[in-house]
Amino acid sequence: MAVGLGPLPELHPVPGFELGIASAGIKRPGRKDVVVMRCAEGSTVAGVFTLNAFCAAPVILSRQRFEGPVRYLLTNTGNANAGTGEPGLLAAQRTCASLAQLTGVAETAILPFSTGVIGEPLPVEKIEAALPAALADLKPDNWAAAASGIMTTDTLPKGASRQFQHDGVTVTVTGISKGAGMIKPNMATMLGYIVTDAKVSRSVLQALLSDSANKSFNRITIDGDTSTNDCCMLVATGQAALPEITEAQGPLFEALKAAVISVSMELAQAIVRDGEGATKFVTVQVNGGATHQECLDVGYAVAHSPLIKTALFASDPNWGRILAAVGRAGVPQLNVGLIDVFLGDVCITSKGGRAATYTEEQGAAVMAQAEISIRIELDRGNCSETIWTTDLSHEYVKINAEYRT
């Protein structure tokens, strides 16, 4: 059940970028599970990747290659090619080599991405057989089909798009992502592809993506598990008739930054809204921290708590579980006598104890909603952080218990 996630919005084509989709039948016959994306020559590419030490073979290759010239992104679903050792690395290299032979580009100009079951050999022959069809399908307006092609346990495709004007020129930022479970930074079990036709130097583009990811994809959690395959790529094709952005300042950069962050936030929140088995979309906001890190520590203590997440599923305003999570977050010299906690606009605890005005009926009314905010005021500084998460339902257990069957 996707919480507040509807059909895809209009996804504007980005000049200099094309997408093609084909079926390799990796997990199910007939499923569109191979996506090829072509970047215009001269495009710059930035990337952020999982911090999981058991990262997948395609992550290893993409991290090695993305700073050089990139022409194609190759994605398969249904198989993660993770936990596969040296054979998995050779398999990822072989798929890239096959695509390079078909397109006449250097093998190192191809970045591979995989998502799906961990520990199973990559079916290279199936992917190779699907490549000609994916190349024949390359079109600039294939974003919606590609958003479906990269899905695994997602129930709906995820995409976002923005356009703005600068000196009479339209600049486009469009992105798609996938992810629904094994979600926790860095990066969450996700693949994300965001593309703009602005011309941006690689160093500026990398800093922009890192900043954007920290405000979006690195602020979501569903189950506290960091995946082996997470990647988010930002491509700048340079096709817009505007000067190259070489510094992180100025009106053009600020407009691009706002668009990229907006697209990233929408995609990240869509992942949470489509969380496996989710019935609630939950915003955890922590204000008044002495540092940003302690705000994150408190936020994640709440967002990861199975007791809180199951109470959210039951629509039970069991606020004692929230206090317990805040108290065990590891904040040094935490004065609980200063802390206020809110469910929506309802103050449930004030100065460390139950608020005098609070009633169980007020809390139950908030918890019955599909979208809930938990706000924690620490009153020990000026820092704030926001995290997005879900409840924990019977369906989440069912999906993950049956994932390989």
Buried (B, 14 or more C-beta within 10 A) or exposed (E): BBBEBEEBEEBBBBBBBBBBBBBBBBBEEEBBBBBBBBBBEEBBBBBBBBEBEEBBBBBBBBBEBBEEBBBBBBBBBBBBBBBBEEEBBEBBBBBBEBBBEBBEBEBBBBBBBBBBBBEBEBBBEBBBBBBEBBBEBBBBEBBBBBBBBBBBBBBBBBBBBBBBEBEEEEBBBBBBBBBBBBBBBBBBBBBBBBBBBBBBBBEBBBBBBBBBBBBBBBBBBBBBBBBBBBBBBBBBBBBBEBEBBEEBEEEBBEBBBEBBBBBBBBBBBBBBBBBBBBBBBBBBBBBBBBBBEBBBBBBBBBBBBEBBBBBBBEBBBBBEBBBBBBBEBEBEEBEBEEBBBBBBEBBBBBEBEBBEEBEEEBBEBBBEEBEBBBBBBBBBBEBBBBBBBBBBBEBBEEBBEEBEE
